[in-house]
């Protein structure tokens, strides 16, 4: 069997184990908002390995299509309740694989893995942190329906992540200023992205903001 096919099998096995673990936690009583975000974070971070282990973009396309199909089928058959049983209206689960595919191909087109790694890490860490803090700690609810706490945590987390990535790009002291601008842009976009669409707008706005400073 081709080594790339083996890698693909192992990748899907990893995602399956993540979803199984989240289902276990959900059945043990952990609130769906937390199991959903845990699945979101772990599966998204797992995608960081894709550009490393695959030598052709077709596997990224396959991952996008299969992931979307599994999520759709899982919701129809009520098989992934740790992700789909939230009461609020959201399409975030479906935007996630689309977001991965769009980000992967954008980085491929730009020939710079920073345009994949940074948006993916922001999506995997900042978004779940904002949700968890926003729901755990009461704070002012903004007109967008999101909380001041959640938005603040999102900005701070994104700033730290951007600073770490940009400092590694030998941008010097300018990295901090650029990180602030990118974080502000992405936070504003996330704030006004309804119904889970932030799973797509966060990485795309990160890429757009990066293009202002990095080529």
C-alpha positions in Angstrom: 0.0 0.0 0.0 1.2 3.5 -0.8 2.6 5.3 2.2 0.5 8.4 1.5 -2.6 6.2 1.7 -1.5 4.8 5.0 -1.0 8.4 6.3 -4.5 9.2 5.2 -5.9 6.2 7.0 -4.1 7.1 10.2 -5.2 10.7 9.9 -8.9 9.7 9.7 -8.3 7.2 12.5 -7.0 10.1 14.6 -10.1 12.2 13.9 -12.3 9.2 14.6 -10.7 8.7 18.0 -11.1 12.4 18.8 -14.8 12.3 18.0 -15.2 9.0 20.0 -13.5 10.6 23.0 -15.8 13.6 22.8 -18.8 11.3 22.5 -17.6 9.5 25.7 -17.3 12.8 27.6 -20.8 13.9 26.3 -22.4 10.7 27.5 -20.6 11.2 30.9 -22.4 14.5 31.3 -20.0 17.1 29.9 -22.0 19.9 28.3 -22.2 19.8 24.5 -20.8 23.3 24.1 -17.6 22.0 25.7 -17.4 18.6 23.9 -18.1 20.5 20.6 -15.3 22.9 21.2 -12.9 20.2 22.3 -13.6 18.3 19.1 -13.2 21.5 17.2 -9.9 22.3 18.8 -8.3 18.8 18.6 -9.4 18.0 15.1 -8.3 21.4 13.8 -4.9 21.2 15.4 -4.5 17.7 13.9 -4.8 19.3 10.4 -1.4 21.0 11.0 0.3 17.8 10.0 -1.4 17.6 6.6 1.1 19.8 4.6 3.9 17.9 6.3 2.9 14.3 5.6 1.2 14.6 2.2 3.0 15.4 -1.0 -0.1 16.0 -3.1 -3.0 18.4 -2.6 -5.5 15.7 -3.5 -5.4 14.3 0.0 -6.4 17.7 1.4 -9.4 17.7 -0.9 -10.3 14.2 0.1 -10.1 15.1 3.8 -12.3 18.1 3.2 -15.0 16.1 1.3 -14.9 13.1 3.6 -15.1 15.2 6.8 -18.0 17.3 5.5 -19.9 14.1 4.4 -19.3 12.4 7.8 -20.5 15.4 9.7 -23.6 15.7 7.5 -24.4 12.0 7.8 -23.6 12.0 11.5 -26.2 14.8 12.1 -28.8 13.1 10.0 -28.4 9.8 11.8 -27.8 11.5 15.2 -24.4 9.7 15.5 -22.2 12.7 16.7 -24.3 14.3 19.4 -21.2 15.7 21.1 -21.0 18.1 18.1 -24.5 18.4 16.7 -26.8 18.5 19.7 -26.4 22.2 20.5 -29.8 24.0 20.7 -28.6 27.2 19.0 -28.7 27.5 15.2 -25.2 27.0 13.9 -23.5 25.7 10.7 -20.1 25.8 12.3 -19.4 22.1 12.0 -19.9 22.2 8.2 -17.8 25.4 7.8 -14.9 23.7 9.6 -13.8 21.2 6.8 -14.5 23.9 4.2 -12.3 26.3 6.1 -9.5 23.7 6.3 -9.6 23.1 2.5 -9.8 26.8 1.7 -6.9 27.7 4.0 -4.8 24.8 2.7 -5.2 25.8 -0.9 -4.7 29.5 -0.2 -1.3 28.6 1.4 -0.5 26.4 -1.5 -1.2 29.2 -3.9 0.8 31.7 -1.9 3.6 29.1 -1.4 4.0 30.0 2.2 2.9 27.6 5.0 2.5 30.6 7.4 -0.8 31.2 5.6 -2.0 27.8 6.7 -0.4 27.3 10.1 -1.3 30.7 11.6 -5.0 30.7 10.6 -5.4 27.1 11.7 -3.9 27.7 15.1 -6.0 30.8 15.7 -9.1 28.9 14.7 -8.2 25.9 16.9 -7.3 27.9 20.0 -8.7 31.4 20.0 -12.3 30.5 18.9 -12.8 27.7 21.5 -11.2 29.8 24.3 -13.5 32.7 23.5 -16.6 30.5 23.6 -15.6 28.8 26.9 -14.7 32.0 28.7 -17.8 33.8 27.3 -20.1 31.1 28.5 -18.4 30.5 31.9 -17.9 34.1 33.0 -20.9 36.5 32.8 -20.1 39.8 31.0 -21.8 42.3 28.8 -23.6 40.9 25.8 -22.8 42.9 22.6 -25.1 43.7 19.8 -23.8 40.8 17.8 -25.0 38.4 20.5 -21.4 37.6 21.7 -19.9 38.6 25.0 -17.4 41.2 25.9 -15.4 38.5 27.8 -15.4 36.2 24.8 -14.3 38.9 22.4 -11.6 40.1 24.7 -10.2 36.6 25.2 -10.3 36.0 21.5 -8.3 39.1 20.8 -5.7 38.4 23.5 -5.3 34.7 22.4 -5.0 35.7 18.8 -2.4 38.4 19.6 -0.2 35.9 21.5 -0.4 33.4 18.7 0.3 36.0 16.0 3.2 37.4 17.9 4.8 34.0 18.3 4.4 33.1 14.6 5.5 36.6 13.4 8.5 36.8 15.6 9.7 33.5 14.1 9.5 35.3 10.7 12.4 37.6 11.6 10.2 40.7 11.5 11.8 42.1 14.7 9.9 44.6 16.8 7.5 45.2 13.9 6.0 41.7 14.6 4.3 43.0 17.7 2.6 45.9 15.9 1.6 43.7 13.0 0.2 41.1 15.5 -2.0 43.8 17.1 -3.4 44.9 13.8 -4.1 41.3 12.6 -5.7 40.4 15.9 -7.9 43.5 15.8 -9.0 42.7 12.2 -9.8 39.1 12.9 -11.5 39.8 16.2 -13.8 42.3 14.5 -14.6 39.8 11.8 -15.3 37.1 14.4 -17.5 39.4 16.4 -19.9 39.9 13.5 -19.9 36.3 12.0 -23.2 34.7 12.8 -24.4 31.1 13.1 -20.9 29.4 13.2 -19.7 31.2 10.1 -16.7 32.3 12.1 -15.2 28.9 11.5 -14.7 30.1 7.9 -14.3 33.9 8.4 -11.6 33.6 11.1 -9.0 31.8 8.9 -9.9 33.8 5.7 -9.7 37.1 7.5 -6.4 36.0 9.1 -5.0 35.3 5.6 -6.3 38.6 4.3 -4.7 40.5 7.1 -1.5 38.6 6.7 -1.3 39.6 3.1 -1.1 43.2 4.2 2.3 42.6 5.8 3.7 39.2 4.6 4.3 38.0 1.1 
